[in-house]
């Protein structure tokens, strides 16, 4: 069915060991040619790796995984030798001299595992997500997806839809009045339940996106209010220039940090003010666009400068941003006043008095920040899993189908049309797990994997 493929599955370079994986029907021939014999299945055997002249290239561990009990579902041979890139390349070249063996494409081992039904598409993607995970939380979530947690949730909803479709078949095949009354009574309840299940999975999936891509925190405010100082404080290094000159920050300054086990995509922005400077104007416009992409906004004002005017400008500004963005107003530089650090509210917006320079009230700020992050991780350890944007889109399409089904049923109570919407919903969910897929989608997904996976 497939060519036999080979790849080094460990990073190239000097290290403790290299691992070369061969998958396909010619794997047994590699064992005979390079090792001189066939191996006992799933046992680590220490022996010599031989070149075409039967001279020793290296020696190490070899493991034979006959089909179907292997990662790809095919015959697989893995060779583990001394971690020298030159030796690994010699061994690769030697094996590639065997006819009908070629280098693997990126993600081809995982793609074959999917095509051979060893894993579903969500689990295949979780392998890549686990390799690229950049926080403790995303590692744990990727492992749960790899273990099938996300898939199980999708399969549960698909199972309920299947049962619902069977339920409808009773109406289409039998017309007794008592069945008719019973079905009409329960159909709407079943539609609403499925919509609820889909919205729950969408909520958890959105949180999975945050785990994977990070929570975006934008620092904004008026000039010289302490934005860059807060950025440097959270970054634990001097990334932004701090001066008493207005308009110092003109471009977006970004840094990824880890706070309370979360990946935070931190952004420092230009201060908001009226200016004739063309470059600064560009920076201010960039800042406004970046704020609308934020999950959390820290907006700073200098408590010593026209407090009422700044607050008025602040509230006028936030009228134009999404209500989904969590906003914290920071009233900075209380060290120059007689005020104490505290949390309060202005017009229902959370506000903190502090001094970044003198580090007054930072304990209150950090505690608040941690509690805010919990709102973006509002799920139990049992339900968290990594998801991707394509999953989100398919779930949204499924929800839309069910909402149309609900509206149509209320208006017409047409069983055939309802069955049509249920089938579409099921198909959208099946695209997530790969039960329905196209070559273009598969090529797009697996081409982003590293070579060796």
Secondary structure by P-SEA (a helix, b strand, c coil): ccccccccccccccccbbbbbbbccaaaaaaaacccccccccbbbbbccccccccccbbbbbbbbcccccccccbbbbbbccccaaaaaaaaaaaaccccbbbbccaaaaaaaaaaccccaaaaaaaaaaaacccaaaaaaaaaaaacaaaaaaaaaaaaaaaaaaaaaaaaccccaaaaaaaaacaaaaaaaaaaaaaaaaaaaaaaaaaaccbbbbbbbcccccaaaaaaaaaccccccccccccccccbbbbbbbccccccbbbbbccccccccaaaaaaaaaaaaaaaaccccbbbbccccaaaaaaaaaaaaaccccccbbbbbbbcccccccccbbbbbcccbbbbbbbcccccaaaaaaaaaaaaaaaaaccccccbbbbcaaaaaaaaaaaaaaaaaaaaaaccccaaaaaaaaaaaaaaaaaaacccccaaaaaaaaaaccccc
